[in-house]
Amino acid sequence: MSTNKRYCLALDLKNDPVLIAEYETYHKAVWPDILQSIRESGIVLLEIYRVENRLFMIMEVNADFSFDKKNIADAANPTVQRWEELMWQYQQALPSAKPGEKWLLMEKIFDLNSNS
């Protein structure tokens, strides 16, 4: 049985087919330093799915992961800051996001394995 914890998050892209295509192109060749920062934070699986301009991220993390530690490490990493600034050209916050919020945690409302 896995001791990893799963988080799901959502974010929107600007609703422009050209920008969406560019965003996907960047994610076909994510910068190595970004991949390293993700792995070093304790994230062991990260997938992003898209429908129209809505993004859905699945993250599985180990026991060492914390959002606070990840945010502090990201703020101190100039490459991560450049990546985030670049990605924000394509992204837009969900309507319920607070100022400065990007990806919002989603609430799990159903689990097949809990409903047997």
Secondary structure, 3 states (H helix, E strand, C coil): CCCCEEEEEEEEECCCHHHHHHHHHHHHCCCHHHHHHHHHCCEEEEEEEEECCEEEEEEEECCCCCHHHHHHHHHCCHHHHHHHHHHCCCEECCCCCCCCCCCEECCCCCCHHHCC
